[in-house]
Amino acid sequence: MKKTLNFLFFIFLILLTGCVKEPLAPNESGVFNLDDDIAIIVNEGLYGYNNASISLLDLNDNSYVENIFEKVNLYELGDVANDAITQNNFLYVVVSNSKTLFKINLNTMKVISKLTFSGNNFPRKLSIINDSTLLLSDAYSSSIYKINSNNMELEKSINVGPQPEAIVNFSHYACVVNSGWGDINKNAANSSTISIVDLNNFVELKKIETGKDPVELAIDTINRYLYVMYYNYPSLKDSVGGIIQYDLSDLNNLSKTNEWFGNFSNLKISATGDTLFFIANNTPGKDNNKNGSIKMLDVRRNLMKDILVNHTPDFWYCFTIDEKRNLIWVGNAKNFTSDGEILIYSLNFNNPNEQPLMKYTTGNNPNKILLKYHN
């Protein structure tokens, strides 16, 4: 999830049917036909309902199957799937309230192994260091973990700040934002900071103050900039979040070079590093002028514009830019309690009023869309 804890409890405790194709069928060996290009949709589910799920779409023939994880593994994914990444031929999924990190074979969707925490843990966000190492943030323990992704063992841990969220890495350093979860822990020491971690020794080098309630990160390793997206405090009705750009050339100072204000979420960065993408004006509890849009920000020219506008009352929860097929994929959570859907649009930078090309029904609250191309 991309919100503070009080927002999580507020939303999750308080159908337009898509074009659903025939589900993928296993061959005689029991292996699904996943050699084609695929889209993996991770559905967060409702907090406390144990209904997180994974949907899968074959991009070659549009075959689609909901809840493929349960169909293949014969048990449920768990309670609140917060993050997912692919590494080589594996999918890693963080299920926060179930305290579990899954390693899944992308050719079969079978669980290879898993790492389960037994203490006061709430694993949140992942980052890939190399082919054998992952970083994982833990909100309850205020720590980040170094995990061997080959054997799924926890190798090291380090305390950072309260409620660490997103992690990015470059060279032998990692940056993690310590959110404090908005109003929940805003007065805690080191809330709303960035921790700089030396990955060689796995020690924290320093903390740097940033925007209030920082949650998301993006890194431009080409031009050497770090971007922090902060949400600000939900209790302050007129408060505004934003994006801060930092110069990575001097980690000791991490000087701020630019800032853009607004109620943003779901930060993405282009491969060239000169363009940011995010969802804007889509914040529950805030008075917005419209129902949300996906924006692009040219950081070199300092120009921001809509590339897709949501004209419905539904809540757009995530998106991804599909550069290979020139598409935008949008995860629509609707009202957070009903089934969600995936909306697929043509990527037309000059027509923000595009209509979706296709729709697919998903589980509750699709919050991650991963595209896996084989060539």
KOLZAMAR-86492 format. One record per residue: x, y, z of N, C-alpha, C in turn; residue number from 1; residue in one letter. Coordinates in steps of 0.02 Angstrom, whole numbers, plus 50000, padded with zeros to 5 digits. Each point is the difference from the previous one (the first is absolute). Layout:
BEGIN
 n_east n_north  n_up ca_east ca_north ca_up c_east c_north  c_up pos code
      X       Y     Z       X        Y     Z      X       Y     Z NUM    A
...
This chain:
BEGIN
 n_east n_north  n_up ca_east ca_north ca_up c_east c_north  c_up pos code
  50042   49940 50000   49958    50060 50000  50044   50062 50000   1    M
  49971   50055 49980   50040    50059 49990  49976   50056 50045   2    K
  49973   49982 50056   49970    50050 50043  50024   49989 50070   3    K
  49982   50045 50044   50018    49993 50070  49955   49950 50034   4    T
  50020   49979 50062   49962    49948 50033  49929   50020 50016   5    L
  49990   50064 50020   49931    50020 50015  49958   50000 49937   6    N
  50030   50016 49943   49963    49996 49937  49983   49927 49985   7    F
  50048   49955 50014   49989    49929 49987  49939   49975 50039   8    L
  49998   50016 50065   49944    49976 50040  49935   50036 49982   9    F
  50005   50063 49981   49940    50038 49982  49968   49972 49937  10    F
  50043   49988 49950   49973    49976 49936  49976   49928 50005  11    I
  50043   49957 50033   49986    49929 49996  49953   49974 50053  12    F
  49982   50042 50047   49951    49976 50048  49933   50036 49988  13    L
  50003   50057 49973   49933    50026 49985  49959   49953 49949  14    I
  49759   49799 49176   50075    49990 49988  50004   49996 49925  15    L
  50033   50054 50003   50008    49997 49927  50040   49938 49983  16    L
  49972   49951 49964   50035    49938 49986  50046   50010 49939  17    T
  50062   49976 50006   50049    50008 49946  49992   49945 49948  18    G
  50045   50003 49950   50001    49951 49947  50041   49941 50023  19    C
  49969   49953 50036   50036    49945 50029  50004   49943 49950  20    V
  50062   49978 49983   50010    49947 49952  49999   49932 50035  21    K
  50006   49947 49960   50006    49934 50028  50064   49995 50040  22    E
  49998   49967 50058   50061    49996 50041  50053   49957 49967  23    P
  50063   50015 50017   50055    49958 49977  49991   49929 50026  24    L
  50013   49953 49958   49992    49930 50020  50069   49967 50007  25    A
  50009   49958 50051   50064    49966 50007  50007   49946 49947  26    P
  50062   49987 49979   50011    49945 49954  50004   49934 50039  27    N
  50019   49946 49967   49996    49935 50032  50046   49995 50061  28    E
  50054   50039 50000   50046    49997 50057  49976   50044 50058  29    S
  49944   50034 49990   49974    50043 50053  50031   50069 50000  30    G
  50037   50017 49947   50033    50065 49996  49959   50046 49956  31    V
  49988   50060 50023   49963    50048 49959  50043   50023 49942  32    F
  49968   50021 49947   50036    50022 49941  50022   50073 50009  33    N
  50054   50010 50036   50022    50067 50017  50065   50019 49965  34    L
  50016   49967 49944   50059    50018 49962  49989   50064 49960  35    D
  49937   50020 49992   49984    50062 49964  50013   50060 50045  36    D
  49996   50059 49970   50003    50062 50040  49937   50002 50044  37    D
  50009   50022 50062   49944    50000 50047  49996   50065 50039  38    I
  49940   50015 50024   49989    50054 50048  49977   49968 50065  39    A
  50032   50020 50055   49984    49974 50066  49967   50056 50040  40    I
  49940   49990 50024   49965    50051 50039  49995   49974 50072  41    I
  50030   50036 50046   49997    49981 50071  49945   50041 50032  42    V
  49951   49965 50029   49943    50031 50031  50009   50000 50076  43    N
  50003   50058 50028   50014    50009 50071  49949   49965 50045  44    E
  49937   50003 49982   49947    49973 50042  49979   50050 50053  45    G
  49954   49980 50042   49976    50042 50055  50035   49980 50064  46    L
  50020   50050 50038   50036    49987 50063  49957   49957 50046  47    Y
  50029   49945 50023   49966    49955 50046  49956   49948 49968  48    G
  49994   50000 49933   49956    49953 49965  50036   49942 49968  49    Y
  50067   50001 50002   50039    49945 49973  49983   49985 49927  50    N
  49989   50053 49961   49979    49989 49930  50045   50033 49949  51    N
  50064   50007 50016   50048    50021 49949  50002   49946 49945  52    A
  50015   50021 49939   50000    49952 49945  50045   50025 49943  53    S
  50010   49956 49952   50039    50017 49940  49959   49983 49938  54    I
  49995   50047 49955   49969    49988 49935  50055   49998 49947  55    S
  49987   49963 49946   50051    49994 49948  49969   50003 49931  56    L
  50034   50038 49956   49977    50008 49931  50056   49980 49952  57    L
  49985   49954 49954   50047    49982 49947  49995   50054 49946  58    D
  50054   50036 49988   49998    50056 49953  50000   49979 49927  59    L
  50013   49936 49987   50001    49977 49931  49931   49982 49974  60    N
  49959   49970 50044   49932    49982 49976  49945   50028 50045  61    D
  50018   50042 50049   49952    50031 50046  49963   49950 50044  62    N
  50026   49939 50007   49971    49954 50049  50010   50029 50069  63    S
  49950   49994 50042   50001    50035 50065  49974   49953 50054  64    Y
  50032   50003 50058   49977    49959 50056  50005   50041 50064  65    V
  49946   50001 50038   50000    50032 50065  50023   49950 50053  66    E
  50032   50028 50052   50019    49960 50059  50041   49939 49981  67    N
  50049   50011 49956   50041    49944 49977  50042   49970 50056  68    I
  50019   50041 50049   50040    49974 50055  49964   49945 50037  69    F
  49938   50011 50018   49961    49950 50037  49985   49939 49957  70    E
  49987   50012 49936   49985    49944 49955  50059   49952 49994  71    K
  50060   50027 49998   50060    49959 49991  50024   49970 50065  72    V
  50001   50042 50053   50030    49978 50063  49951   49970 50050  73    N
  49936   50008 49985   49946    49970 50041  49997   50028 50071  74    L
  50023   50061 50009   49989    50037 50062  50001   50074 49984  75    Y
  49976   50041 50046   49992    50071 49987  50066   50037 50006  76    E
  50005   50056 49965   50061    50040 50002  50008   50031 50069  77    L
  49946   50024 50031   50004    50027 50068  49967   50067 50007  78    G
  50022   50037 50050   49968    50062 50021  50044   50061 49983  79    D
  49979   50038 49951   50029    50063 49978  50067   49991 49964  80    V
  49996   49992 49935   50059    49997 49957  50022   50071 49983  81    A
  50056   50021 50029   50020    50070 49995  50050   50015 49945  82    N
  50040   49951 49980   50051    50015 49949  50017   49936 49964  83    D
  50028   50008 49940   50022    49943 49960  50052   50023 49950  84    A
  50048   49957 49986   50051    50014 49950  50016   49935 49964  85    I
  50029   50005 49940   50026    49941 49965  50076   50006 49998  86    T
  50032   49942 50007   50073    49995 49996  50015   49936 49964  87    Q
  50035   50006 49942   50012    49941 49959  49933   49967 49983  88    N
  49992   49938 50018   49937    49965 49983  49956   49989 50061  89    N
  50006   50046 50049   49962    49992 50062  49960   50063 50016  90    F
  49944   49989 50032   49958    50054 50026  50004   49998 50076  91    L
  50014   50058 50030   50002    50006 50073  49941   50044 50021  92    Y
  49961   49975 50047   49940    50036 50023  50003   50008 50075  93    V
  49991   50062 50024   49998    50016 50071  49927   50001 50023  94    V
  49983   49957 50049   49932    49999 50028  50006   50022 50073  95    V
  49983   50063 50011   50020    50034 50062  49969   49972 50063  96    S
  49934   49996 50002   49967    49978 50062  50010   49926 50012  97    N
  50016   49963 49948   50018    49929 50008  50074   49991 50014  98    S
  50037   50055 50000   50072    50001 50017  50040   49952 49957  99    K
  49987   50000 49935   50031    49950 49956  50027   50032 49936 100    T
  50058   49976 49979   50029    50016 49935  50002   49936 49960 101    L
  49963   49998 49944   49997    49941 49957  50050   50006 49942 102    F
  50029   49942 49983   50039    49993 49939  49963   49952 49954 103    K
  49980   50025 49941   49955    49963 49956  50034   49989 49932 104    I
  49997   49941 49974   50027    49984 49934  49953   50028 49947 105    N
  50026   50043 49957   49958    50033 49950  49978   49952 49944 106    L
  50034   49944 49992   49979    49952 49949  49942   49957 50022 107    N
  49991   49995 50065   49947    49955 50026  49953   50035 50048 108    T
  50020   50058 50026   49965    50036 50053  49996   49960 50065 109    M
  50043   49951 50007   50004    49962 50062  50049   50034 50049 110    K
  49984   49997 50064   50044    50026 50051  50062   49955 50005 111    V
  50058   50031 49993   50063    49964 50007  50021   49997 50074 112    I
  49995   50057 50032   50016    50005 50071  49970   50064 50027 113    S
  50003   50009 50065   49974    50061 50030  50037   50015 50064 114    K
  50001   50063 50018   50029    50023 50062  49944   50029 50042 115    L
  49989   49971 50059   49945    50022 50044  50028   50027 50065 116    T
  49977   50059 50019   50021    50031 50062  49951   49981 50056 117    F
  50026   49994 50060   49958    49977 50055  49992   50051 50056 118    S
  50034   50057 49995   49995    50050 50053  49954   50057 49982 119    G
  50015   50058 50028   49960    50060 49987  50024   50031 49935 120    N
  49978   49971 49944   50025    50020 49934  49943   50020 49954 121    N
  50015   50043 49954   49954    50019 49947  50041   50018 49939 122    F
  50024   49948 49964   50043    50012 49941  49963   50040 49947 123    P
  50037   50047 49968   49967    50048 49956  50025   50001 49928 124    R
  50062   50023 49991   50024    50015 49932  50066   49964 49985 125    K
  50008   49981 49937   50058    49963 49976  50044   50043 49955 126    L
  50063   49981 49997   50047    50028 49951  50050   49946 49982 127    S
  50018   49997 49936   50049    49951 49976  50070   50031 50004 128    I
  50046   49965 50033   50070    50021 50002  50040   49967 49944 129    I
  49993   49935 49995   50033    49962 49946  49963   49934 49991 130    N
  50029   49953 49962   49965    49938 49985  49987   49956 50061 131    D
  50033   50015 50054   49991    49957 50059  49980   50038 50063 132    S
  49987   50065 49994   49988    50040 50060  49940   50047 49991 133    T
  49957   50000 50050   49943    50045 50003  50005   50042 50064 134    L
  49970   50060 49999   49989    50038 50060  49925   50003 50012 135    L
  49980   49998 50064   49930    50001 50019  49991   50045 50060 136    L
  49953   50048 49995   49986    50043 50057  49946   49969 50044 137    S
  50003   50016 50065   49952    49973 50049  49975   50057 50043 138    D
  49935   50015 49994   49972    50059 50032  49996   49993 50076 139    A
  49983   49941 50025   49991    49992 50072  50067   49999 50037 140    Y
  50050   49969 49972   50065    49996 50033  50044   50059 49982 141    S
  49977   50044 49955   50039    50058 49978  50069   49979 49975 142    S
  50000   49947 49961   50064    49971 49976  49998   49989 49925 143    S
  50059   49988 49973   50005    49971 49933  50041   49936 50005 144    I
  49983   49952 49957   50032    49935 50001  50038   49987 49935 145    Y
  50057   49968 50007   50038    49975 49943  49984   49926 49994 146    K
  49972   49980 49942   49975    49932 49991  50036   49966 49942 147    I
  50023   49940 50011   50029    49959 49947  49941   49970 49961 148    N
  49992   50022 49938   49942    49978 49962  50009   49929 49971 149    S
  50060   49972 50003   50010    49932 49978  49971   49950 50050 150    N
  50017   50009 50063   49975    49953 50051  49946   50031 50044 151    N
  49981   50063 49986   49948    50035 50037  50014   50002 50075 152    M
  50061   50018 50016   50020    50007 50070  50016   50073 50015 153    E
  49982   50021 50060   50015    50068 50022  50073   50001 50024 154    L
  50041   50041 49967   50071    50002 50016  50017   50053 50051 155    E
  49971   50060 49992   50016    50055 50045  49939   50044 50008 156    K
  49998   50039 50054   49948    50050 50010  50031   50061 50032 157    S
  49968   50057 49989   50024    50062 50029  49940   50044 50016 158    I
  50000   50032 50057   49947    50048 50017  50014   50066 49964 159    N
  49948   50028 49973   50005    50065 49967  49955   50049 50037 160    V
  49946   50024 49969   49954    50045 50034  49931   49970 50005 161    G
  49952   50036 50027   49933    49973 50010  49964   49988 49934 162    P
  49972   49940 49995   49960    49979 49942  50035   50012 49933 163    Q
  50056   49965 49988   50034    50007 49935  49956   49974 49944 164    P
  50003   50034 49944   49960    49980 49942  50045   49982 49941 165    E
  49998   50041 49947   50035    49982 49939  50076   50000 50010 166    A
  50033   49957 49961   50073    49995 50000  50024   50004 49927 167    I
  50053   50037 49988   50035    49999 49936  50074   49993 50014 168    V
  50037   49976 49951   50072    49991 50010  50039   50021 49938 169    N
  50061   50021 50010   50046    50016 49946  50071   49991 50027 170    F
  50046   49978 49955   50067    49985 50021  49997   49954 50061 171    S
  50033   50015 50054   49996    49958 50060  49961   50035 50056 172    H
  49953   50042 49981   49959    50036 50048  49926   49985 49989 173    Y
  49961   50007 50052   49927    49996 49995  49969   50060 50036 174    A
  49944   50023 49976   49961    50053 50033  49932   49971 50018 175    C
  49977   50014 50060   49934    49978 50022  49966   50058 50035 176    V
  49935   50009 49986   49963    50054 50033  49966   49974 50063 177    V
  50005   50039 50053   49969    49985 50064  49939   50043 50008 178    N
  49941   49972 49985   49940    50040 49992  49970   50023 50067 179    S
  50003   49957 50051   49961    50014 50061  49926   49988 49990 180    G
  49981   49977 49941   49930    49986 49983  49955   50059 50016 181    W
  50019   50057 49975   49957    50059 50005  49986   50020 50071 182    G
  49936   50008 50018   49981    50021 50066  50015   49948 50054 183    D
  50007   49937 49981   50009    49947 50049  50062   50010 50042 184    I
  50055   50017 49969   50064    50003 50036  50040   50062 49979 185    N
  49965   50053 49984   50034    50059 49973  50046   50034 50050 186    K
  49988   49990 50065   50042    50032 50050  50058   49956 50024 187    N
  50006   49941 49971   50054    49956 50019  50067   50027 49976 188    A
  50052   49985 50038   50067    50021 49979  50016   49969 49932 189    A
  50028   50041 49956   50022    49979 49933  49943   49985 49952 190    N
  49939   50021 50018   49946    49995 49952  50012   50049 49943 191    S
  49976   49983 49940   50008    50041 49940  50073   50014 49985 192    S
  50038   49946 49996   50071    50004 49982  50017   49950 49946 193    T
  50060   50010 49971   50029    49952 49953  50061   49970 50035 194    I
  50004   49934 50003   50059    49966 50026  50045   49981 49942 195    S
  50064   50016 50006   50051    49979 49952  50037   49941 50030 196    I
  50001   49943 49964   50029    49938 50026  50057   49978 49955 197    V
  50056   49983 50032   50057    49970 49966  49987   49925 49993 198    D
  49992   49977 49938   49981    49930 49990  50059   49952 50011 199    L
  50061   50025 49994   50058    49956 50011  50003   49977 50073 200    N
  49991   50048 50046   50003    49984 50071  49931   49994 50032 201    N
  49949   50016 49961   49931    50002 50023  49992   50040 50065 202    F
  50022   50062 49995   49993    50047 50056  49970   50065 49973 203    V
  49962   50033 50043   49971    50065 49982  50054   50053 50008 204    E
  50009   50040 49946   50050    50053 50002  49972   50064 50029 205    L
  49938   50016 49982   49970    50062 50026  49926   50002 49983 206    K
  49964   50047 50032   49930    50015 49984  49995   50072 49977 207    K
  49955   50012 49953   49990    50067 49972  49926   50015 50003 208    I
  49981   50058 50026   49930    50020 50003  49973   50012 49930 209    E
  49936   49981 49990   49969    50009 49935  49928   50022 50010 210    T
  49957   49995 49949   49930    50020 50005  49962   49957 50050 211    G
  49945   50025 50024   49961    49966 50051  49965   49939 49971 212    K
  50007   49943 50034   49971    49936 49980  50026   49977 49932 213    D
  50066   49991 49994   50028    49975 49937  49986   49926 49992 214    P
  49978   49980 49941   49978    49931 49989  50034   49968 49940 215    V
  50009   50038 49946   50025    49971 49938  50066   50030 49979 216    E
  50038   49961 49961   50065    50021 49975  50008   49980 49927 217    L
  50038   50040 49964   50023    49981 49933  50071   50026 49993 218    A
  50040   49965 49962   50070    50020 49993  50019   50004 49927 219    I
  50036   50053 49983   50026    50011 49933  50076   49992 50005 220    D
  50024   49940 49983   50072    49987 50006  50040   50030 49943 221    T
  49965   50020 49946   50035    50030 49943  50020   50072 50016 222    I
  49951   50040 50022   50013    50070 50016  50013   50011 50075 223    N
  49996   49946 50039   50017    49999 50071  49954   50046 50041 224    R
  49935   49982 49996   49951    50034 50042  49959   49948 50038 225    Y
  49980   50018 50060   49954    49961 50041  49935   50039 50006 226    L
  49943   49965 49990   49935    50032 50006  49962   49969 50059 227    Y
  49976   50042 50045   49961    49978 50057  49929   50027 49993 228    V
  49951   49956 50003   49930    50021 49999  49973   49995 50071 229    M
  49974   50056 50025   49972    50002 50067  49926   50017 49997 230    Y
  49962   49974 50048   49927    50005 49999  49973   50055 50046 231    Y
  50037   50020 50051   49978    50047 50052  49947   49967 50044 232    N
  49972   50038 50047   49958    49970 50052  49926   50000 49982 233    Y
  49968   49942 50001   49929    49996 49983  49955   50043 50045 234    P
  50021   50011 50062   49959    50038 50047  49996   50074 49980 235    S
  50047   50023 49962   49999    50070 49978  49968   50004 49931 236    L
  49938   50020 50000   49960    49997 49939  50031   50038 49942 237    K
  50031   50056 50014   50028    50041 49946  50073   49986 49987 238    D
  50029   49950 50033   50071    49987 49990  50011   49969 49931 239    S
  50058   50011 49973   50016    49976 49933  50067   49964 50003 240    V
  50004   49943 49966   50062    49965 49994  50042   50026 49942 241    G
  50044   49958 49975   50040    50023 49944  50057   49953 49984 242    G
  50043   50023 49956   50059    49963 49978  50061   50045 50009 243    I
  50052   49973 50031   50062    50037 50009  50055   49965 49959 244    I
  50038   50040 49965   50058    49976 49962  50064   50016 50039 245    Q
  50041   49948 50010   50064    50008 50035  50058   49984 49953 246    Y
  50055   50035 50010   50062    49987 49962  50038   49944 50034 247    D
  50011   49945 49963   50033    49942 50029  50077   50004 49997 248    L
  50027   50053 49970   50072    50004 49993  50036   50008 50066 249    S
  49965   50024 50052   50030    50008 50066  49953   49971 50052 250    D
  50011   49937 50018   49955    49968 50048  50004   50031 50069 251    L
  50055   50031 50016   50006    50030 50067  49952   50058 50009 252    N
  49984   50033 49946   49954    50057 50004  49932   49986 49970 253    N
  49999   49960 49946   49937    49984 49964  49958   50063 49992 254    L
  50027   50048 49964   49968    50066 49994  49938   49997 49957 255    S
  49949   50037 50021   49937    50005 49963  50008   50047 49941 256    K
  49982   49976 49940   50008    50041 49940  49935   50022 49970 257    T
  49944   49968 50018   49935    50021 49974  49945   49968 50041 258    N
  49939   50028 49994   49943    49973 50036  49936   50018 49963 259    E
  49954   49951 49998   49935    50011 49968  49946   49980 50050 260    W
  49950   50042 50009   49948    49989 50051  49937   49971 49968 261    F
  49967   49956 50037   49937    49971 49977  49985   49936 50037 262    G
  49939   49976 49993   49980    49936 50029  50013   49945 49950 263    N
  50059   49970 50005   50025    49952 49952  50009   49931 50032 264    F
  50001   49949 49957   50017    49932 50022  50025   49960 49940 265    S
  50030   49941 50014   50020    49953 49949  50054   50028 49954 266    N
  50053   50020 50028   50055    50032 49964  50037   49950 49956 267    L
  50009   50019 49936   50039    49961 49952  50050   50047 49966 268    K
  50053   49971 49972   50050    50040 49965  50016   49967 49934 269    I
  50012   50040 49948   50017    49974 49934  50070   49969 50000 270    S
  50014   49959 49951   50065    49968 49995  50056   50051 49991 271    A
  49984   50057 49970   50051    50052 49990  50007   50046 50060 272    T
  49953   49995 50048   50004    50039 50061  49975   50071 49995 273    G
  49979   50022 49942   49981    50070 49992  49925   50011 50007 274    D
  49961   49947 50010   49927    50007 50005  49974   49959 50059 275    T
  49958   50031 50040   49965    49966 50054  49927   49990 49981 276    L
  49971   49945 50023   49929    49986 49991  49970   49986 50068 277    F
  49937   50021 50010   49967    49988 50065  49926   50013 49993 278    F
  49963   49975 50050   49928    50014 50005  49991   50062 50042 279    I
  49956   50045 49978   49990    50064 50034  49927   50011 50017 280    A
  49988   50040 50054   49933    50020 50020  49953   49940 50009 281    N
  50025   49951 50035   49961    49938 50008  50006   49976 50073 282    N
  49994   50048 50046   50015    49985 50070  49936   49998 50042 283    T
  49981   49943 50028   49940    49998 50043  50005   50048 50058 284    P
  49946   50033 50017   50001    50047 50055  50020   50070 49980 285    G
  50021   50009 49938   50020    50066 49976  49947   50025 49951 286    K
  49992   50067 49998   49956    50030 49951  50039   50010 49936 287    D
  49980   49965 49948   50036    50004 49936  49957   50034 49947 288    N
  50034   50029 49951   49964    50033 49946  49974   49950 49949 289    N
  50029   49941 49999   49978    49949 49954  50015   49932 50031 290    K
  49981   49947 49966   50003    49934 50029  50067   49966 49993 291    N
  50049   50034 49975   50066    49972 49995  50025   49996 49928 292    G
  50064   50001 49994   50031    49995 49934  50069   49970 50007 293    S
  50026   49974 49945   50070    49981 49997  50038   50056 49965 294    I
  50050   50025 50033   50038    50056 49974  50071   49980 49982 295    K
  50030   50038 49956   50071    49994 49987  50033   50067 50016 296    M
  50061   49996 50026   50038    50059 50018  50068   49997 49965 297    L
  50011   50046 49954   50065    50007 49968  50044   50041 50047 298    D
  50045   49966 50035   50038    50034 50053  50052   50048 49971 299    V
  50022   49989 49939   50049    50045 49970  49969   50067 49981 300    R
  49940   49997 49973   49965    50062 49979  49951   50024 50053 301    R
  49992   49960 50053   49955    50018 50055  49928   50008 49974 302    N
  49978   49953 49959   49933    50002 49972  49960   49939 50022 303    L
  49939   50012 50023   49956    49946 50023  49935   50002 49961 304    M
  49976   49940 49980   49936    49998 49965  49966   49933 50011 305    K
  49933   49999 49989   49962    49938 50004  50013   49958 49938 306    D
  50008   49935 50009   50002    49956 49942  49939   49953 50000 307    I
  49964   49996 50056   49939    49961 50002  49957   50025 50058 308    L
  49937   50013 49987   49955    50029 50051  49946   49949 50019 309    V
  49988   49993 50064   49947    49957 50025  49936   50042 50006 310    N
  49950   49983 49960   49937    50038 50000  49946   49964 50041 311    H
  50019   49950 50038   49952    49962 50040  50011   50014 50074 312    T
  49954   49978 50043   50011    50006 50073  50045   49946 50028 313    P
  50023   49954 49958   50042    49945 50024  50069   50025 50019 314    D
  50034   49959 50041   50067    50018 50025  50053   49962 49961 315    F
  50041   50036 49963   50056    49970 49966  50056   49988 50050 316    W
  50020   49937 50008   50045    49980 50054  50072   49990 49979 317    Y
  50010   49981 49937   50068    49991 49974  49999   50005 49925 318    C
  50059   50001 49970   50005    50000 49927  50070   49979 49981 319    F
  50010   49983 49937   50067    49990 49973  50000   50021 49927 320    T
  50058   50023 49978   50009    50020 49930  50030   49941 49963 321    I
  49966   49978 49948   50022    49944 49958  50031   50029 49937 322    D
  50065   50012 50003   50034    50033 49944  50005   49954 49939 323    E
  50004   49935 50011   50007    49954 49944  49937   50000 49957 324    K
  49942   50002 50032   49937    49997 49963  49965   50068 49996 325    R
  50032   50051 50027   49973    50068 49997  49931   50004 50034 326    N
  49998   49975 50062   49937    49997 50037  50010   50028 50070 327    L
  49944   50019 50032   49998    50014 50072  49953   49950 50032 328    I
  50025   49966 50051   49959    49953 50039  49981   50034 50065 329    W
  49936   50000 50016   49975    50033 50061  49965   49950 50044 330    V
  50019   49999 50064   49965    49959 50050  49946   50041 50033 331    G
  49938   49983 49989   49942    50037 50026  49973   49963 50061 332    N
  50006   50031 50059   49975    49969 50061  49926   50013 50011 333    A
  49970   50042 49957   49929    50018 50006  49987   50030 50070 334    K
  49960   49966 50041   49984    50028 50067  50037   49963 50055 335    N
  50051   49961 49983   50043    49963 50046  49969   49937 50030 336    F
  49936   49990 49993   49969    49941 50031  49973   49950 49948 337    T
  49989   50023 49939   49977    49955 49947  50060   49975 49959 338    S
  49987   49954 49954   50053    49979 49955  50027   50061 49963 339    D
  50065   50000 49987   50030    50053 49960  50002   49982 49927 340    G
  50038   50038 49962   50007    49985 49930  50065   50029 49973 341    E
  50024   49972 49946   50056    50027 49963  49973   50033 49938 342    I
  50020   50062 49989   49981    50038 49941  50063   50009 49957 343    L
  49994   49986 49935   50057    50006 49955  49986   50053 49949 344    I
  50043   50051 49998   49992    50057 49955  50058   50005 49951 345    Y
  49986   50030 49943   50054    50018 49955  50040   50057 50031 346    S
  50066   49997 49994   50042    50053 50027  50004   50057 49949 347    L
  49954   50048 50009   49996    50058 49956  50012   50062 50041 348    N
  50059   50028 49996   50019    50056 50044  49960   50064 49985 349    F
  49965   50000 49944   49963    50061 49980  49925   49993 50009 350    N
  49976   49944 50026   49928    49992 50009  49987   49969 50069 351    N
  49995   50041 50052   49988    49974 50067  49930   49971 50011 352    P
  49956   50007 49950   49931    49975 50006  49990   49934 49963 353    N
  50053   49963 49990   49996    49934 49968  49951   49955 50037 354    E
  49967   49957 49963   49957    49949 50028  50038   49933 50003 355    Q
  49987   49958 50049   50038    49937 50005  49988   49954 49941 356    P
  50054   49967 49980   49996    49952 49945  49972   49934 50025 357    L
  50018   49982 50062   49977    49937 50030  49992   50008 50075 358    M
  49959   49956 50029   49990    49999 50073  50001   49928 50023 359    K
  50028   49990 50060   50001    49933 50030  49981   50007 50073 360    Y
  49955   49958 50024   49983    49998 50070  50056   49969 50040 361    T
  50015   50030 50059   50053    49975 50043  49972   49987 50070 362    T
  50044   49981 50046   49981    49996 50069  49997   50070 50031 363    G
  49992   50002 50066   49995    50064 50035  50065   50039 49997 364    N
  49996   50062 49980   50053    50049 50005  50065   49980 49964 365    N
  49998   49998 49933   50061    49986 49962  50051   50056 50012 366    P
  50058   49982 50027   50048    50052 50018  50069   49992 49969 367    N
  50008   49949 49958   50064    49990 49966  49989   49966 49934 368    K
  50027   50029 49946   49996    49969 49934  50071   49990 49976 369    I
  50018   49937 49987   50067    49982 49978  49996   49969 49931 370    L
  50039   50026 49953   50002    49974 49932  50064   49960 49991 371    L
  49993   49939 49977   50058    49955 49992  50005   49981 49927 372    K
  50050   50029 49966   50013    49985 49929  50059   49953 49995 373    Y
  49995   49951 49955   50054    49951 49993  50053   50020 49950 374    H
  49986   50053 49961   50052    50025 49956  49988   50073 49984 375    N
